[in-house]
Amino acid sequence: MATRIVVILVICILRFRLNSRLAVFNTWEKFQIVIPFVDAWIGLDDLETEGTFKWADGSVLDDNLKSRIFYPGEPNAVYPEEDCACQRCWSNYNKLCDGPCYLAKNYLCEKVI
């Protein structure tokens, strides 16, 4: 599971060079950027502590934002290892779901300036 995240991070770094990571959309305004993308991992997971989602920059997901950006009933960890956040992976609804990090999906990266 964590291996998939490492692979994605390597791809981000190779594509954008140093100072790259999975993209962080930690405000409602920034999250609007994600809406057009389908089937894509972003920089949000609960790998460290189940149920506590953290952004790739290390900040914890705010509960108010969590309720706005996740599909209703998500994150639910209904299957083992559902630790990564994915945009529109299992629905046409413009929100996030949690899923197993090892699944092959698109990914959104950002260059940190």
Helices and strands as residue ranges (DSSP letters): H 2-16, E 20-22, H 28-31, E 40-49, E 52-55, H 63-69, E 82-87, E 96-100, E 106-107, E 109-111
